């Protein structure tokens, strides 16, 4: 079955490179337009993939320390946390439960004093909830025994206090206690049994872990302040939190990890949207270069258009020919850019080190950045909109020149032929 002549003629105009200097120049301009679209699409895919990679890297490091969902009691302590844990386990998404206590306190050693979140944990239960606890369960976290008042500090917090394993630190609890001499702060000395490195500065510099029973004694609580939950699919955290909130009752507060770190994730999403808009302008400029290419083609092919019209071609068919030419250029440029972008995005971990070796530079020095390699995470949710936007811009760019071609009058075009 033969193709419509509009497609055949449009394809011939797209690949025309012979027939004189003018044809070669038009072909060159068309090639530049396709190359511009390809580079713009590739840049969009690569940049958004790298941003996704950084987001995933930071998210994974964050979730190595915190749970996917937290259930806390607004009154301060859960009197029966096991009942809450059993109710949470009824949800098919919940695969791990651990009690915890989290209180803001001061960690002091000599004249140095730092604010930190002191979290009381049950090492065995915590290993079922957070990857960090699972990784250190047999070593550092295994040294947290009830009644021995051991403490595990974030590596940056330990560095700022100048302490190592075996040193003593003092925890200053909030509130204090009333004595005949006035309000005296509650102090307790802990022994540093180790440090942890989560790779996330916020937690490495402001988190201290103690045994759950020691935390209850220090902060004078009757039980844990809440339970932490691990889910099968971390992306279902909001839906699970909503279900648990309605099931457990109004006196319990259910928070998922996306709301706990809402400001950070909102900032990342805004940056992605702005980057998408900025880089789309590059694709738009390249796509609208097709306008000049098609205008030059229409001017050059006026006699061809007139002959087609005299043979019975309708204005709509003439318009279709040049829309096919511009659309084909957009499709070729978009597909080429998509392939190039995905090729680079999936091989960033090979390409970037090769460039660093060739230029003797380091784009992400480990002494400055937490992440020393360039991560990449291409997603269909980003690639598909990029392809559609690029094709749409290329199609829109063909409308005006194609309309001008359909308005060519055969008598005037052939007057001087």
C-alpha positions as CSV (number, residue, x, y, z in Angstrom):
1,X,0.0,0.0,0.0
2,X,1.6,3.3,-1.1
3,X,2.0,6.2,1.2
4,X,0.1,9.4,0.7
5,X,2.0,11.7,-1.6
6,X,2.1,14.4,1.1
7,X,4.4,12.1,3.2
8,X,6.5,11.2,0.2
9,X,7.1,14.8,-0.9
10,X,7.6,16.0,2.7
11,X,10.2,13.3,3.3
12,X,12.0,14.1,0.0
13,X,12.2,17.8,1.0
14,X,13.5,16.8,4.4
15,X,16.5,14.8,3.0
16,X,17.1,17.0,0.0
17,X,20.8,17.9,0.0
18,X,21.5,18.1,-3.7
19,X,20.2,20.4,-6.5
20,X,22.3,23.5,-6.0
21,X,23.9,25.6,-3.4
22,X,20.6,26.9,-2.1
23,X,19.3,23.4,-1.5
24,X,22.5,22.5,0.3
25,X,22.2,25.6,2.5
26,X,18.6,24.8,3.4
27,X,19.6,21.2,4.2
28,X,22.4,22.5,6.4
29,X,20.0,24.8,8.3
30,X,17.5,21.9,8.7
31,X,20.3,19.7,10.1
32,X,21.4,22.4,12.6
33,X,17.7,22.6,13.8
34,X,17.6,18.8,14.3
35,X,20.9,18.9,16.1
36,X,19.7,21.7,18.3
37,X,16.6,19.8,19.2
38,X,18.6,16.6,19.9
39,X,21.1,18.5,22.2
40,X,18.3,20.2,24.1
41,X,16.4,17.0,24.7
42,X,19.6,15.2,25.7
43,X,20.5,18.0,28.1
44,X,17.0,17.8,29.7
45,X,17.2,14.1,30.2
46,X,20.7,14.1,31.6
47,X,20.2,17.0,34.0
48,X,16.9,15.6,35.4
49,X,18.4,12.2,35.7
50,X,21.3,13.5,37.7
51,X,18.9,15.5,39.9
52,X,16.9,12.3,40.4
53,X,20.1,10.5,41.3
54,X,21.1,13.1,43.9
55,X,17.6,13.1,45.4
56,X,17.6,9.3,45.6
57,X,21.1,9.2,47.1
58,X,20.1,11.8,49.8
59,X,16.8,10.1,50.4
60,X,18.4,6.6,50.9
61,X,20.9,8.1,53.3
62,X,18.1,9.8,55.2
63,X,16.0,6.7,55.4
64,X,19.0,4.7,56.6
65,X,18.5,6.5,60.0
66,X,14.8,7.3,60.1
67,X,11.8,5.1,59.6
68,X,9.2,5.3,56.8
69,X,6.4,6.1,59.3
70,X,6.3,7.2,62.9
71,X,3.3,6.8,65.3
72,X,3.6,9.1,68.4
73,X,1.2,9.9,71.2
74,X,0.2,13.5,71.6
75,X,0.3,13.1,75.4
76,X,4.0,12.3,75.4
77,X,4.3,8.5,75.9
78,X,2.6,5.4,74.7
79,X,1.4,3.4,77.7
80,X,0.9,0.2,75.6
81,X,3.1,0.5,72.5
82,X,2.8,-3.2,71.8
83,X,-0.9,-2.8,71.1
84,X,-0.2,0.0,68.7
85,X,2.5,-2.2,67.1
86,X,0.1,-5.1,66.6
87,X,-2.6,-2.8,65.1
88,X,0.0,-1.4,62.7
89,X,1.1,-4.8,61.6
90,X,-2.4,-5.6,60.4
91,X,-1.5,-3.4,57.4
92,X,0.1,-5.5,54.7
93,X,2.6,-2.8,53.9
94,X,4.2,-2.8,57.4
95,X,7.1,-5.2,57.7
96,X,9.0,-3.9,60.8
97,X,8.0,-2.2,64.0
98,X,10.3,-0.7,66.7
99,X,9.6,1.5,69.8
100,X,11.6,4.7,70.3
101,X,12.0,7.8,72.4
102,X,13.1,11.1,70.8
103,X,13.9,14.2,73.0
104,X,15.9,17.3,72.4
105,X,18.8,17.6,74.9
106,X,22.3,18.9,75.3
107,X,25.4,16.7,74.9
108,X,28.3,18.1,76.8
109,X,32.0,17.3,77.4
110,X,33.9,19.7,79.4
111,X,33.3,23.2,78.1
112,X,31.9,21.9,74.8
113,X,28.2,21.6,74.6
114,X,26.0,20.7,71.6
115,X,22.3,20.4,71.0
116,X,21.1,17.0,69.7
117,X,18.2,14.7,69.5
118,X,18.7,11.9,71.9
119,X,16.9,8.9,70.6
120,X,16.2,5.8,72.8
121,X,16.1,2.6,70.8
122,X,15.7,-1.1,71.3
123,X,18.7,-2.4,69.2
124,X,17.1,-5.7,68.2
125,X,13.8,-4.1,67.1
126,X,15.6,-1.1,65.5
127,X,17.4,-3.5,63.2
128,X,14.1,-4.4,61.6
129,X,13.3,-0.8,60.8
130,X,16.4,1.1,59.7
131,X,19.2,0.0,57.5
132,X,21.8,1.7,59.7
133,X,20.7,-0.3,62.8
134,X,20.7,-3.5,60.7
135,X,24.2,-2.8,59.5
136,X,25.6,-2.0,62.9
137,X,23.5,-4.5,65.0
138,X,26.4,-6.9,65.6
139,X,29.0,-4.2,66.3
140,X,28.3,-0.6,67.6
141,X,24.6,-1.0,68.3
142,X,25.2,-4.3,70.0
143,X,27.1,-2.5,72.7
144,X,24.0,-0.6,73.9
145,X,22.9,-2.6,76.9
146,X,20.2,-1.5,79.4
147,X,21.5,0.0,82.6
148,X,25.0,0.5,81.3
149,X,24.2,4.0,79.9
150,X,26.2,3.7,76.7
151,X,25.7,6.2,73.9
152,X,26.4,6.1,70.2
153,X,27.1,9.5,68.6
154,X,26.9,10.7,65.0
155,X,30.5,10.9,63.6
156,X,30.3,14.7,63.2
157,X,28.8,15.3,66.7
158,X,31.7,13.2,68.1
159,X,34.2,15.2,66.1
160,X,32.8,18.5,67.3
161,X,32.9,17.3,71.0
162,X,36.3,15.7,70.5
163,X,35.3,12.3,71.9
164,X,36.1,8.7,71.0
165,X,34.9,5.3,72.1
166,X,35.4,5.0,75.9
167,X,35.1,8.7,76.6
168,X,32.4,10.2,78.9
169,X,29.8,12.7,77.8
170,X,27.0,14.3,79.9
171,X,23.4,14.5,78.8
172,X,21.5,17.5,80.1
173,X,17.8,16.7,80.0
174,X,15.2,19.4,79.5
175,X,12.9,20.4,82.3
176,X,15.1,19.8,85.4
177,X,13.9,18.8,88.8
178,X,12.7,21.0,91.7
179,X,14.8,20.9,94.9
180,X,15.0,23.1,98.0
181,X,17.8,25.0,96.3
182,X,15.6,25.6,93.2
183,X,15.3,24.0,89.8
184,X,18.3,21.8,89.1
185,X,18.9,20.4,85.6
186,X,18.9,16.7,85.3
187,X,22.3,15.4,84.3
188,X,23.5,11.9,83.5
189,X,26.9,10.7,82.4
190,X,27.0,8.3,79.4
191,X,29.9,6.3,78.0
192,X,30.6,6.6,74.3
193,X,30.5,3.1,72.9
194,X,30.9,4.0,69.3
195,X,29.9,6.3,66.4
196,X,27.9,6.0,63.2
197,X,28.3,7.6,59.8
198,X,25.0,7.9,58.0
199,X,26.4,10.1,55.2
200,X,23.8,12.8,56.0
201,X,25.2,15.8,57.9
202,X,21.9,16.6,59.7
203,X,21.9,13.3,61.5
204,X,25.7,12.8,61.8
205,X,26.0,16.1,63.6
206,X,22.8,16.2,65.8
207,X,21.8,12.6,66.7
208,X,22.7,10.5,69.7
209,X,21.4,7.0,70.3
210,X,21.0,5.3,73.7
211,X,19.2,2.2,74.9
212,X,15.4,2.6,75.2
213,X,15.4,1.8,79.0
214,X,18.2,4.2,79.7
215,X,16.3,6.9,77.9
216,X,13.1,6.2,79.9
217,X,15.0,6.6,83.1
218,X,16.8,9.8,82.0
219,X,13.7,11.5,80.7
220,X,11.3,10.0,83.3
221,X,8.9,8.5,80.8
222,X,6.6,5.6,81.5
223,X,7.1,4.2,78.0
224,X,8.2,4.9,74.5
225,X,7.1,8.2,72.9
226,X,6.1,6.3,69.7
227,X,6.8,3.4,67.3
228,X,8.6,3.4,64.0
229,X,7.4,1.4,61.0
230,X,9.2,0.0,58.0
231,X,7.1,-0.5,54.8
232,X,7.5,-2.8,51.9
233,X,7.3,0.2,49.5
234,X,8.5,3.5,50.8
235,X,6.6,5.4,48.1
236,X,3.3,4.2,49.7
237,X,4.2,6.0,53.0
238,X,1.5,8.7,52.6
239,X,-1.3,6.2,51.8
240,X,-0.3,3.9,54.7
241,X,0.0,6.9,57.1
242,X,-3.5,8.0,56.2
243,X,-4.9,4.4,56.7
244,X,-3.2,4.1,60.1
245,X,-4.3,7.5,61.2
246,X,-8.0,6.6,60.7
247,X,-7.5,3.2,62.3
248,X,-5.5,4.0,65.4
249,X,-7.5,7.0,66.6
250,X,-7.2,10.8,66.9
251,X,-5.0,10.7,70.1
252,X,-2.1,9.2,68.0
253,X,-0.2,11.3,65.4
254,X,1.0,9.4,62.3
255,X,3.8,11.0,60.3
256,X,5.4,9.6,57.2
257,X,8.9,10.4,56.0
258,X,7.8,12.7,53.2
259,X,6.1,15.0,55.8
260,X,8.9,14.8,58.3
261,X,11.3,16.2,55.7
262,X,8.7,18.1,53.7
263,X,10.8,21.3,53.2
264,X,13.7,19.5,51.7
265,X,11.5,17.5,49.3
266,X,9.4,20.5,48.3
267,X,12.6,22.4,47.5
268,X,13.9,19.6,45.3
269,X,10.6,19.4,43.4
270,X,10.6,23.2,42.8
271,X,14.2,23.0,41.5
272,X,13.3,20.2,39.2
273,X,10.3,22.1,37.8
274,X,12.4,25.3,37.3
275,X,15.2,23.3,35.6
276,X,12.7,21.7,33.3
277,X,11.3,25.1,32.3
278,X,14.7,26.6,31.7
279,X,16.0,23.7,29.7
280,X,12.8,23.5,27.7
281,X,13.5,27.0,26.4
282,X,16.6,25.5,24.8
283,X,14.5,22.9,23.0
284,X,12.0,25.7,22.1
285,X,14.7,27.8,20.5
286,X,16.0,24.8,18.5
287,X,12.4,23.9,17.5
288,X,11.6,27.3,16.3
289,X,14.7,27.3,14.1
290,X,12.5,25.1,12.0
291,X,10.4,28.1,11.2
292,X,13.3,29.7,9.3
293,X,14.1,26.4,7.6
294,X,10.6,26.0,6.4
295,X,10.2,29.6,5.3
296,X,13.3,29.3,3.2
297,X,12.0,26.0,1.8
298,X,8.6,27.4,1.0
299,X,10.3,30.4,-0.8
300,X,12.5,28.0,-2.8
301,X,9.8,25.6,-3.7
302,X,7.1,28.1,-4.8
303,X,7.2,26.7,-8.4
304,X,6.8,23.2,-7.1
305,X,3.9,24.3,-5.0
306,X,2.3,26.0,-8.0
307,X,2.7,22.8,-10.2
308,X,1.2,20.7,-7.4
309,X,-1.8,23.1,-7.2
310,X,-2.3,23.0,-11.0
311,X,-2.3,19.2,-10.8
312,X,-5.1,19.3,-8.4
313,X,-3.5,19.4,-4.9
314,X,-5.6,21.2,-2.4
315,X,-4.2,23.9,0.0
316,X,-4.6,21.5,2.8
317,X,-2.4,18.9,1.0
318,X,0.3,21.6,0.4
319,X,0.1,22.6,4.0
320,X,0.4,18.9,5.0
321,X,3.6,18.5,2.9
322,X,5.5,21.1,4.8
323,X,4.0,20.1,8.1
324,X,5.4,16.6,7.4
325,X,8.8,18.1,6.6
326,X,8.9,20.0,9.9
327,X,7.5,17.2,11.9
328,X,10.0,14.7,10.6
329,X,12.8,17.0,11.5
330,X,11.3,17.3,15.0
331,X,10.9,13.5,15.3
332,X,14.4,12.8,14.1
333,X,15.9,15.4,16.5
334,X,13.8,14.3,19.4
335,X,14.6,10.6,19.0
336,X,18.3,11.3,18.5
337,X,18.3,13.5,21.6
338,X,16.4,10.8,23.6
339,X,18.9,8.1,22.7
340,X,21.9,10.3,23.4
341,X,20.4,11.5,26.7
342,X,19.7,8.0,27.9
343,X,23.0,6.7,26.8
344,X,24.8,9.4,28.8
345,X,22.4,9.1,31.8
346,X,22.9,5.4,32.1
347,X,26.7,5.7,31.8
348,X,27.4,8.8,33.9
349,X,29.3,6.7,36.5
350,X,31.8,5.8,33.6
351,X,31.8,9.1,31.6
352,X,32.3,11.5,34.5
353,X,35.4,9.7,36.0
354,X,36.9,9.5,32.5
355,X,36.5,13.3,32.1
356,X,37.9,13.9,35.6
357,X,41.0,11.8,34.7
358,X,41.4,13.5,31.4
359,X,41.2,17.0,32.9
360,X,42.8,16.2,36.2
361,X,39.9,17.7,38.2
362,X,37.4,16.4,40.7
363,X,33.8,17.7,40.2
364,X,32.6,16.4,43.6
365,X,35.6,16.3,46.0
366,X,34.9,14.1,49.0
367,X,36.3,16.7,51.4
368,X,33.5,19.1,50.5
369,X,30.5,17.1,49.3
370,X,28.8,14.1,51.0
371,X,28.5,12.4,47.6
372,X,31.8,11.9,45.8
373,X,30.3,10.4,42.6
374,X,27.8,11.7,40.1
375,X,24.6,9.7,40.6
376,X,22.0,9.3,37.9
377,X,18.5,7.9,37.9
378,X,16.6,8.2,34.5
379,X,12.9,7.9,35.0
380,X,10.1,7.4,32.4
381,X,8.1,10.0,34.3
382,X,10.7,12.6,33.1
383,X,11.6,11.2,29.7
384,X,8.1,10.9,28.4
385,X,7.0,14.5,29.1
386,X,10.3,15.7,27.6
387,X,9.7,13.8,24.3
388,X,6.1,15.0,24.1
389,X,7.0,18.6,24.8
390,X,9.7,18.5,22.1
391,X,7.4,17.0,19.5
392,X,4.7,19.5,20.4
393,X,7.1,22.5,20.0
394,X,8.3,21.1,16.7
395,X,4.8,20.7,15.4
396,X,3.7,24.2,16.5
397,X,6.8,25.6,14.7
398,X,5.6,24.1,11.4
399,X,2.1,25.7,11.4
400,X,2.9,29.2,10.2
401,X,5.3,28.3,7.3
402,X,3.0,25.5,6.2
403,X,0.0,27.9,6.2
404,X,2.0,30.4,4.1
405,X,2.8,27.6,1.6
406,X,-0.9,26.8,1.3
407,X,-1.6,30.4,0.4
408,X,0.8,30.5,-2.6
409,X,-1.0,31.4,-5.8
410,X,0.0,29.2,-8.8
411,X,-0.3,32.0,-11.4
412,X,2.0,34.4,-9.5
413,X,4.5,31.7,-8.7
414,X,4.8,30.6,-12.3
415,X,4.7,34.1,-13.9
416,X,8.5,34.3,-14.3
417,X,9.2,30.6,-14.8
